[in-house]
Every structure is written in structure tokens, then in C-alpha cells.
């Protein structure tokens, strides 16, 4: 009877997992789960022997105490492509988009990769630029990546190694002005425009007065994750920034946070920040937050290896114009639901039969 009760509990747990999978058959970016059973403890009815000179060997006889749930695993295979909006993104392969809030960037440091885990992981790339100029997902969480902070004398964009929320550049008349950089004390360092000119150190008003640039034809490059757009007033194509990709050591060990978000908690290992197509090496940025802030050690004492390296996302590719669908196989889940139901019914039958046998035993006295 107790073995059957254990079977009832495990089958109910599996039915919960199957029901959740079926409920999310059309949820974008959802990763299906499976339940793995293991048999429970055993009692020794009679021990085994290796045999003697006159008798043969004997196998042990044991009675089991039912089943138990061993693990509930994630299936991280990529789902199908679902066409959608222009800014929608889908990752094919390993990795997650990184999202957080606007203040999370302040806690991220390249010397402590564990701080990367403050960011949420998601496979749902329903991106858009919000009213405040930040690139956000469907829940309004800013998307993290590497920003353009200006251009050099040859007009090439200068990409910062700071992992920050991606936002639109600002505009002063017809001059594009990029992100304000601050030192560790929160003081303004520079505001670079499209030709590399810097804002005066004592001018701190421009950051709040400048409006965001009005861009159209915003696109995301599928090979590198480069986000670019065209300035409406000048028809100039500008680089906004690059998407970052998070790669946990064990992708199957991430923890569900709900609403299509995961966290790189215990079981997932370290979280490595990467860029698509190995573009980090082409841009000359090799380490997350690898530059020296004012007040840090001199450049001669700087050791890049002390910072977390920006790796390549490997074979992971980006698709735009659509979202990743659920990887739930409905036919498999329906089959699992039927077998789980039958297993549950069989265990209830064991309890019924055991009850009848006990009833007969009690009635023997009559």
C-alpha cells in the first residue's frame, strides 16, 4: 500500500510537469521539461550468497518501497521560428539575451564575473525602443549590450567594453551625441559627438537637455548583433550598439523565474558574456569593463586577464523578424499524459486491492 502511495505522488508530480508543458505549447521561448523516475528504497527479504563447495549461489531477495522523482530536467533545444515584428530576435543555439533594470549596470564589474548573474536571462527577443530611448523587451526590461560612445577621426564607431543597457544616442541640432561616461564617483568625463569632440568638463546640463535622436530603418545585423539606424534629418547611418549574449556553463541548470525569464543560479555554473560572430575581437574589445576608470591604477599596471574576457558565442546565430517558439512536442506530451494517467490508475488499484485483502483478513473472525 505504501509503495502504491509513493507511485501516486510521483505520477501526480509528472502530471504537473506534463500539464505545464501543454499549457505552454504556444509560449514563445518556452523550454519543455521532463520528469525522471527512480525506484525507492528496498528492504532485504533474504540475502544472497556466492555459493559453497557443495551448493550453488543464491540471489538476494528484496522488496521495494515504490518510486520517487529523481529530477525534473529542462530540454534546451531550440524551438521553431515564428515570424513577427522587425525588431524581434531569436537565438538559434545556446545562449540567452541579457536583461535587467537601468541600475543593474552599476553593480557589474569585470573583476568579479559573479556580478553578471544579477542580470536575467531570456530567450524571448521581443525588442523595441521605448519612450525613454532604451531598448527594452515586452515586459519593459532594458536589454544589455555594448554601446557606441563616439567615432574616431576616420569615422569608425568606438564601441565601449562596458556592459550597459542599450539606448538611442542623443542629438543636438544635427549633431549626434553618444553616451555620457562617468567616473567611479559619478562625475561626468566626456560626451563625444559624431566626430569625437568632447563636451566641456564643467558642462553637465547637456545630458538632461538633449533629446534622443529620431531614427528610422532601425535594424539588427544577424551575424554580429549590431544595432544601427538612420538619422531622419541627415540620412546618416549610425551604430547604436551591439547585443550581448549570456552563456551559462550548464544551460540545463538555469532556474525558472517565471514570465520567460531564467537566472544563472546554483547548478548553472558561471555566466560568460559573449558576442555573436566573434565580433568582439574585430572591435578591439576583449574584456568586460576592461578599461581603467579615473582613480584606478596606472595603465602600465593594468592586467587585462584580471577582467572577465568577452568570448565568442560560437555557432549560435541570430535571426531577426521573428521570435523563438516553444519546443514542446504536443504528440509526445499527450502520450506521456496518457501513460501517466494509466500509471496513476494502476497505483490506485493496488490500494483498492490491498484494502480488500485487509477486509478479508479482518472478517476471518466472523
C-alpha positions in Angstrom: 0.0 0.0 0.0 2.8 2.4 0.9 4.6 1.6 -2.4 1.4 2.4 -4.3 1.0 5.7 -2.4 4.6 6.6 -3.4 3.6 5.8 -7.0 0.6 8.1 -6.8 2.8 11.0 -5.6 5.4 10.6 -8.3 2.8 10.2 -11.1 1.0 13.3 -9.8 4.3 15.2 -10.0 4.9 14.1 -13.5 1.3 15.0 -14.5 2.0 18.6 -13.2 5.1 18.8 -15.4 3.2 17.4 -18.4 0.3 19.8 -17.8 2.7 22.8 -17.6 4.3 21.8 -20.9 1.0 21.5 -22.6 -0.2 24.8 -21.1 2.9 26.5 -22.7 2.8 24.8 -26.1 2.4 28.2 -27.7 4.5 30.2 -25.3 7.4 31.9 -27.1 10.8 30.8 -25.9 9.4 28.1 -23.5 11.6 25.1 -22.8 9.9 21.9 -22.1 10.6 19.8 -19.0 10.7 16.0 -18.4 10.3 14.0 -15.2 12.7 11.2 -14.4 11.6 8.5 -12.0 13.8 6.3 -9.9 12.9 3.4 -7.7 12.8 4.0 -3.9 14.5 2.2 -1.0 14.4 -1.6 -0.6 14.2 -4.0 2.3 16.1 -7.2 2.3 13.8 -10.2 2.3 16.8 -12.7 2.1 20.4 -12.2 1.4 22.4 -13.6 -1.5 25.4 -15.9 -1.4 28.3 -16.7 -3.7 27.9 -20.5 -3.2 30.0 -23.1 -1.5 31.8 -26.2 -2.4 28.6 -28.2 -2.2 25.8 -25.6 -3.0 25.3 -23.1 -5.7 25.0 -19.3 -5.4 21.8 -17.6 -4.4 20.5 -14.2 -5.5 19.3 -11.7 -2.9 15.6 -11.2 -2.5 14.4 -7.6 -1.9 11.1 -5.8 -1.6 10.8 -2.2 -2.9 9.0 0.7 -1.5 7.7 2.4 -4.6 9.1 5.1 -6.8 10.3 8.7 -6.4 11.0 11.7 -8.6 14.7 11.8 -9.4 14.9 15.0 -11.4 12.9 17.4 -13.5 15.1 18.3 -16.4 15.0 21.2 -18.9 15.1 20.5 -22.7 17.1 23.4 -24.0 16.8 22.6 -27.7 15.9 25.5 -29.9 12.2 26.0 -30.8 10.7 26.8 -34.2 11.0 30.3 -35.8 7.8 32.3 -35.5 7.6 35.4 -37.9 6.8 38.6 -36.1 7.9 42.2 -35.9 11.0 43.7 -37.5 12.8 44.2 -34.2 12.0 40.6 -32.9 15.1 38.5 -32.4 15.7 34.7 -32.0 18.8 32.9 -30.9 19.5 29.6 -32.7 21.7 27.6 -30.5 23.0 28.1 -26.9 22.9 31.4 -25.1 20.4 33.9 -23.7 19.6 37.6 -24.2 20.6 39.6 -21.1 18.1 42.0 -19.5 17.8 43.8 -16.2 16.9 47.2 -14.9 18.7 50.5 -15.6 20.6 50.4 -12.3 21.9 46.8 -12.6 24.9 48.1 -14.6 26.3 49.9 -11.6 26.8 46.5 -9.8 28.5 44.8 -12.7 32.3 44.6 -12.5 34.7 42.8 -14.8 36.9 41.7 -12.0 34.0 39.7 -10.4 32.1 37.7 -13.1 29.6 36.6 -10.4 28.1 40.1 -10.7 26.9 39.2 -14.2 24.4 36.9 -12.5 22.4 40.0 -11.4 21.0 40.1 -15.0 18.1 38.0 -16.1 18.3 35.5 -18.9 15.6 35.2 -21.6 15.1 33.5 -25.0 12.3 35.9 -25.9 13.6 38.7 -28.1 10.5 40.9 -28.4 12.6 44.1 -28.5 11.7 47.7 -29.2 12.9 51.2 -28.3 10.8 52.7 -25.6 9.7 56.3 -25.0 12.8 56.8 -22.8 15.2 55.8 -25.6 16.1 52.4 -24.1 16.0 49.1 -25.9 13.5 47.0 -23.9 11.7 43.7 -24.1 8.0 43.1 -24.0 8.0 43.4 -20.2 9.8 46.8 -20.3 13.2 45.4 -19.0 16.2 47.1 -20.6 18.3 44.9 -22.9 22.0 44.8 -22.1 24.9 45.0 -24.6 27.8 47.2 -25.6 27.2 50.9 -26.6 28.8 53.1 -29.2 30.4 56.0 -27.4 31.6 58.0 -30.5 33.7 57.7 -33.6 37.4 58.1 -34.3 38.9 60.5 -36.8 38.2 58.1 -39.6 34.5 57.9 -38.8 34.7 54.4 -37.3 32.4 53.7 -34.3 34.1 53.3 -31.0 32.4 50.5 -29.0 32.7 50.6 -25.3 33.5 47.4 -23.3 31.0 48.5 -20.6 28.1 46.1 -20.3 25.2 48.5 -20.0 21.5 49.0 -21.1 21.4 49.8 -24.8 19.8 53.2 -25.6 19.5 55.6 -28.5 22.1 58.3 -29.0 21.1 61.9 -28.3 21.1 64.8 -30.8 22.0 68.5 -30.6 20.7 70.1 -33.7 22.0 67.9 -36.4 25.0 66.5 -34.3 24.7 63.1 -32.9 26.0 62.8 -29.3 26.7 59.5 -27.7 26.5 58.1 -24.2 27.8 60.1 -21.3 30.7 58.4 -19.5 31.2 58.8 -15.7 34.0 58.0 -13.4 33.5 55.9 -10.2 32.5 59.0 -8.2 29.6 59.7 -10.6 31.3 62.7 -12.2 31.0 63.4 -16.0 34.0 62.6 -18.0 33.0 63.3 -21.6 30.2 63.4 -24.1 31.5 62.6 -27.6 29.8 63.6 -30.8 30.0 62.1 -34.2 33.5 63.5 -34.9 35.0 62.7 -31.5 34.6 66.2 -30.0 34.1 66.2 -26.2 31.8 68.2 -24.1 33.5 70.6 -21.6 34.0 69.1 -18.2 32.1 71.8 -16.4 29.0 71.5 -18.7 26.7 68.9 -17.0 23.4 70.2 -18.4 23.6 68.7 -21.9 22.9 65.1 -20.6 19.4 66.0 -19.5 18.6 68.6 -22.1 19.4 66.7 -25.3 16.6 64.7 -26.8 17.1 61.3 -28.2 17.9 61.0 -31.9 14.9 60.4 -34.2 15.9 57.2 -36.1 14.2 55.1 -38.7 15.1 51.9 -40.5 16.5 50.5 -37.3 17.9 47.1 -37.9 19.9 44.3 -36.1 22.6 42.6 -38.0 22.1 38.8 -37.8 25.9 38.0 -37.9 27.2 40.4 -35.2 24.1 41.7 -33.3 24.9 45.2 -34.4 22.0 47.7 -33.9 22.0 50.6 -36.3 19.6 53.2 -37.6 19.3 56.1 -40.0 19.0 59.7 -38.7 15.9 61.2 -40.2 17.2 64.7 -40.5 20.6 63.8 -42.1 20.0 60.3 -43.5 23.2 59.3 -41.7 23.5 55.7 -40.7 24.7 55.4 -37.1 25.7 52.4 -34.9 23.8 52.3 -31.7 25.5 49.3 -30.1 25.8 45.5 -30.0 23.7 42.9 -28.3 25.4 40.8 -25.6 24.7 37.1 -25.2 24.9 35.2 -21.9 26.3 31.7 -21.8 26.0 29.7 -18.6 28.4 26.9 -18.0 25.4 24.5 -17.7 22.4 25.8 -19.7 20.3 23.0 -18.4 20.9 24.1 -14.9 19.3 27.6 -15.1 16.4 28.4 -12.7 13.0 29.4 -13.9 12.0 32.8 -12.7 8.6 33.0 -14.4 7.5 35.2 -17.3 10.0 33.6 -19.7 13.0 34.6 -17.5 15.7 32.5 -16.1 18.5 33.1 -13.6 22.0 31.7 -13.5 21.8 30.3 -10.0 23.3 27.3 -8.3 23.6 24.4 -10.8 24.1 26.6 -13.8 27.8 27.4 -13.1 29.4 30.7 -14.3 27.8 33.2 -16.6 30.0 34.2 -19.5 29.3 37.3 -21.6 29.8 36.8 -25.3 29.2 38.5 -28.6 27.8 37.0 -31.8 30.2 36.0 -34.6 33.3 36.7 -32.7 32.8 40.4 -33.4 34.4 41.5 -30.1 37.9 40.7 -31.4 37.1 42.7 -34.6 36.0 45.7 -32.5 39.1 45.5 -30.3 37.2 44.9 -27.0 38.4 41.8 -25.2 37.3 42.1 -21.6 34.1 43.2 -19.9 34.6 46.6 -18.2 38.3 46.2 -19.1 39.1 49.9 -19.3 40.5 51.8 -16.3 38.3 54.4 -14.6 39.8 57.6 -13.2 41.4 56.9 -9.9 42.4 53.3 -10.8 45.9 52.0 -11.2 48.1 53.4 -13.9 47.8 51.9 -17.4 51.2 50.2 -17.0 49.9 48.2 -14.0 46.7 47.1 -15.8 46.4 43.4 -16.3 43.6 42.6 -18.8 43.4 39.0 -17.6 42.1 40.3 -14.2 38.9 41.2 -16.1 36.3 38.7 -17.5 37.0 38.1 -21.1 34.3 38.7 -23.7 34.1 35.4 -25.6 32.5 34.4 -28.9 29.0 32.9 -28.9 30.4 30.2 -31.1 27.9 28.6 -33.5 25.0 30.4 -32.0 23.3 32.5 -34.7 20.7 35.3 -34.6 17.5 35.5 -36.6 15.5 38.7 -36.8 11.9 39.5 -37.7 10.6 36.7 -35.5 10.6 35.0 -32.1 11.5 31.5 -31.0 8.5 29.3 -30.4 8.0 26.7 -27.8 9.9 23.4 -28.1 7.1 21.4 -26.7 6.2 18.3 -28.8 2.5 18.1 -28.3 2.2 14.5 -29.6 4.9 13.4 -27.1 3.2 15.3 -24.2 -0.2 13.7 -25.0 1.3 10.3 -25.0 3.1 11.0 -21.7 -0.2 12.2 -20.2 -2.0 9.0 -21.2 0.7 6.7 -19.7 0.9 8.9 -16.6 -2.8 8.6 -16.2 -2.8 4.8 -16.6 0.1 4.6 -14.1 -1.8 6.6 -11.6 -4.9 4.5 -12.1 -2.9 1.3 -11.6 -1.5 2.5 -8.3 -5.0 3.4 -7.1 -6.0 -0.1 -8.0 -3.2 -1.5 -5.8 -4.6 0.4 -2.9 -8.1 -0.9 -3.6 -6.9 -4.5 -3.8 -4.8 -4.1 -0.6 -7.9 -2.7 1.1 -10.0 -5.7 0.0 -7.4 -8.2 1.2 -7.2 -6.4 4.6 -11.0 -6.5 4.8 -11.0 -10.3 4.2 -8.4 -10.7 6.9 -10.4 -8.7 9.4 -13.6 -10.7 8.5 -12.0 -14.1 9.0 -13.0 -14.0 12.7 -16.7 -13.8 11.9 
